[in-house]
Amino acid sequence: MTDLVIAQDSSAEEQLGWQERALCAQTDPEAFFPEKGGSTREAKKVCRSCEVRAECLEYALEHDERFGIWGGLSERERRRIKRQAV
């Protein structure tokens, strides 16, 4: 039983390991969650040079993240992608 728990934990760590390499983890989080009508320019600029941008966007789409900039896209942009996929 312990082996199963360890395997599940390491699998979850591998799946979310990209978060440790994300540039946003080293940046002011408020840039990624602007007030309504606030600029997303700085957050998107960080995302453009991030090596885990694709993993971040995939995570946001799979988990229906409704707030913030994920994978370089706003919530509105992610909604558009989800609608087009249907």
Backbone as CSV, one residue per row, in Angstrom:
resi,resn,N_x,N_y,N_z,CA_x,CA_y,CA_z,C_x,C_y,C_z
1,MET,0.829,-1.195,0.000,0.000,0.000,0.000,0.868,1.251,0.000
2,THR,1.935,1.263,0.757,2.820,2.414,0.823,3.431,2.710,-0.540
3,ASP,3.788,1.660,-1.290,4.360,1.844,-2.622,3.372,2.553,-3.542
4,LEU,2.093,2.231,-3.426,1.075,2.862,-4.247,0.967,4.350,-3.924
5,VAL,0.972,4.691,-2.653,0.890,6.085,-2.231,2.102,6.861,-2.737
6,ILE,3.286,6.288,-2.613,4.500,6.949,-3.093,4.436,7.137,-4.606
7,ALA,3.962,6.143,-5.324,3.839,6.237,-6.781,2.854,7.344,-7.169
8,GLN,1.746,7.448,-6.459,0.765,8.497,-6.750,1.355,9.870,-6.466
9,ASP,2.076,10.012,-5.353,2.689,11.289,-5.000,3.710,11.712,-6.044
10,SER,4.566,10.791,-6.476,5.591,11.151,-7.448,4.959,11.455,-8.801
11,SER,3.870,10.784,-9.138,3.174,11.066,-10.386,2.591,12.478,-10.363
12,ALA,1.997,12.864,-9.256,1.445,14.215,-9.118,2.552,15.254,-9.184
13,GLU,3.689,14.964,-8.554,4.822,15.891,-8.595,5.336,16.050,-10.015
14,GLU,5.414,14.951,-10.759,5.873,15.016,-12.143,4.906,15.832,-12.983
15,GLN,3.622,15.661,-12.758,2.618,16.381,-13.537,2.658,17.879,-13.258
16,LEU,2.981,18.269,-12.036,2.994,19.686,-11.680,4.412,20.248,-11.555
17,GLY,5.418,19.460,-11.875,6.799,19.907,-11.794,7.079,21.119,-12.655
18,TRP,6.298,21.299,-13.714,6.486,22.457,-14.584,6.300,23.756,-13.813
19,GLN,5.478,23.744,-12.771,5.209,24.969,-12.002,6.476,25.512,-11.347
20,GLU,7.373,24.635,-10.954,8.619,25.081,-10.331,9.521,25.785,-11.333
21,ARG,9.394,25.459,-12.621,10.214,26.069,-13.656,9.549,27.290,-14.288
22,ALA,8.321,27.556,-13.916,7.566,28.661,-14.506,8.144,30.012,-14.083
23,LEU,8.276,30.902,-15.045,8.802,32.238,-14.755,7.878,33.030,-13.839
24,CYS,6.594,32.759,-13.884,5.661,33.505,-13.035,5.906,33.227,-11.558
25,ALA,6.514,32.090,-11.255,6.825,31.770,-9.856,7.890,32.710,-9.300
26,GLN,8.597,33.403,-10.196,9.663,34.322,-9.796,9.248,35.768,-10.024
27,THR,7.969,35.995,-10.273,7.444,37.308,-10.638,6.314,37.681,-9.692
28,ASP,6.008,38.958,-9.630,4.902,39.444,-8.808,3.595,38.796,-9.261
29,PRO,2.948,38.012,-8.408,1.721,37.308,-8.816,0.583,38.252,-9.188
30,GLU,0.604,39.466,-8.685,-0.479,40.399,-8.998,-0.524,40.734,-10.482
31,ALA,0.608,40.639,-11.167,0.640,40.900,-12.610,-0.207,39.873,-13.360
32,PHE,-0.332,38.669,-12.811,-1.061,37.589,-13.472,-2.534,37.553,-13.097
33,PHE,-2.909,38.369,-12.145,-4.297,38.450,-11.705,-4.694,39.921,-11.587
34,PRO,-4.721,40.637,-12.729,-5.025,42.074,-12.677,-6.486,42.326,-12.309
35,GLU,-6.719,43.508,-11.790,-8.092,43.926,-11.503,-8.862,43.981,-12.814
36,LYS,-10.168,43.893,-12.742,-10.993,43.959,-13.946,-10.651,45.234,-14.714
37,GLY,-10.364,45.069,-15.987,-9.997,46.198,-16.825,-8.520,46.541,-16.763
38,GLY,-7.769,45.871,-15.870,-6.338,46.121,-15.731,-5.548,45.512,-16.885
39,SER,-4.350,45.965,-17.043,-3.498,45.499,-18.132,-2.946,44.098,-17.876
40,THR,-2.900,43.316,-18.932,-2.315,41.973,-18.872,-0.965,41.944,-19.599
41,ARG,-0.536,43.096,-20.068,0.662,43.190,-20.905,1.899,42.610,-20.243
42,GLU,2.177,42.984,-19.000,3.394,42.510,-18.322,3.377,40.997,-18.114
43,ALA,2.231,40.469,-17.714,2.132,39.023,-17.495,2.343,38.266,-18.801
44,LYS,1.721,38.734,-19.852,1.860,38.060,-21.144,3.294,38.144,-21.661
45,LYS,3.971,39.226,-21.350,5.379,39.374,-21.742,6.229,38.310,-21.040
46,VAL,5.980,38.087,-19.762,6.691,37.042,-19.017,6.390,35.676,-19.632
47,CYS,5.131,35.427,-19.935,4.721,34.132,-20.492,5.393,33.839,-21.829
48,ARG,5.555,34.851,-22.648,6.142,34.635,-23.980,7.527,34.012,-23.914
49,SER,8.275,34.299,-22.852,9.631,33.748,-22.755,9.724,32.567,-21.785
50,CYS,8.591,32.055,-21.344,8.580,30.962,-20.370,8.639,29.601,-21.067
51,GLU,9.518,28.746,-20.565,9.708,27.418,-21.174,8.557,26.456,-20.921
52,VAL,7.701,26.744,-19.967,6.602,25.825,-19.643,5.234,26.418,-19.992
53,ARG,5.221,27.341,-20.916,3.982,28.014,-21.317,2.911,27.008,-21.775
54,ALA,3.295,26.037,-22.591,2.330,25.059,-23.101,1.733,24.229,-21.971
55,GLU,2.570,23.789,-21.033,2.078,22.998,-19.899,1.127,23.823,-19.045
56,CYS,1.441,25.085,-18.872,0.619,25.988,-18.076,-0.758,26.163,-18.717
57,LEU,-0.765,26.413,-20.014,-2.035,26.577,-20.719,-2.855,25.294,-20.672
58,GLU,-2.214,24.172,-20.881,-2.908,22.883,-20.827,-3.536,22.676,-19.449
59,TYR,-2.792,22.984,-18.404,-3.305,22.854,-17.035,-4.549,23.739,-16.848
60,ALA,-4.453,24.987,-17.288,-5.565,25.924,-17.115,-6.813,25.454,-17.847
61,LEU,-6.628,24.934,-19.045,-7.775,24.447,-19.814,-8.382,23.197,-19.189
62,GLU,-7.546,22.282,-18.736,-8.041,21.044,-18.121,-8.741,21.297,-16.789
63,HIS,-8.277,22.310,-16.046,-8.827,22.579,-14.718,-9.792,23.755,-14.704
64,ASP,-10.154,24.227,-15.896,-11.140,25.299,-16.038,-10.804,26.509,-15.160
65,GLU,-9.537,26.918,-15.205,-9.116,28.103,-14.451,-9.861,29.312,-15.005
66,ARG,-10.525,30.034,-14.139,-11.369,31.141,-14.588,-10.743,32.504,-14.361
67,PHE,-9.662,32.580,-13.647,-9.064,33.880,-13.340,-7.590,33.871,-13.676
68,GLY,-7.101,35.004,-14.067,-5.673,35.175,-14.264,-5.179,34.821,-15.648
69,ILE,-3.897,35.077,-15.826,-3.205,34.760,-17.072,-2.536,33.411,-16.881
70,TRP,-2.833,32.492,-17.760,-2.260,31.144,-17.726,-1.779,30.815,-19.135
71,GLY,-0.546,30.404,-19.272,-0.026,30.044,-20.584,-0.053,31.203,-21.563
72,GLY,-0.033,32.406,-21.039,-0.022,33.592,-21.885,-1.381,34.055,-22.359
73,LEU,-2.438,33.422,-21.874,-3.782,33.793,-22.310,-4.661,34.223,-21.139
74,SER,-5.531,35.159,-21.414,-6.501,35.611,-20.418,-7.646,34.613,-20.331
75,GLU,-8.504,34.810,-19.370,-9.662,33.933,-19.201,-10.544,33.992,-20.442
76,ARG,-10.732,35.149,-20.995,-11.553,35.310,-22.210,-10.934,34.542,-23.381
77,GLU,-9.630,34.647,-23.539,-8.946,33.936,-24.625,-9.025,32.426,-24.447
78,ARG,-8.923,31.968,-23.198,-9.046,30.523,-22.940,-10.462,30.031,-23.216
79,ARG,-11.453,30.829,-22.881,-12.851,30.464,-23.174,-13.060,30.298,-24.667
80,ARG,-12.474,31.200,-25.440,-12.590,31.124,-26.896,-12.005,29.810,-27.416
81,ILE,-10.855,29.425,-26.896,-10.225,28.152,-27.301,-11.145,26.979,-26.969
82,LYS,-11.721,27.004,-25.771,-12.607,25.892,-25.364,-13.842,25.822,-26.254
83,ARG,-14.391,26.981,-26.624,-15.578,26.994,-27.504,-15.228,26.439,-28.873
84,GLN,-14.067,26.790,-29.387,-13.653,26.319,-30.709,-13.401,24.816,-30.705
85,ALA,-13.012,24.270,-29.565,-12.719,22.842,-29.463,-13.988,21.992,-29.466
86,VAL,-15.106,22.596,-29.137,-16.376,21.849,-29.035,-17.019,21.663,-30.361
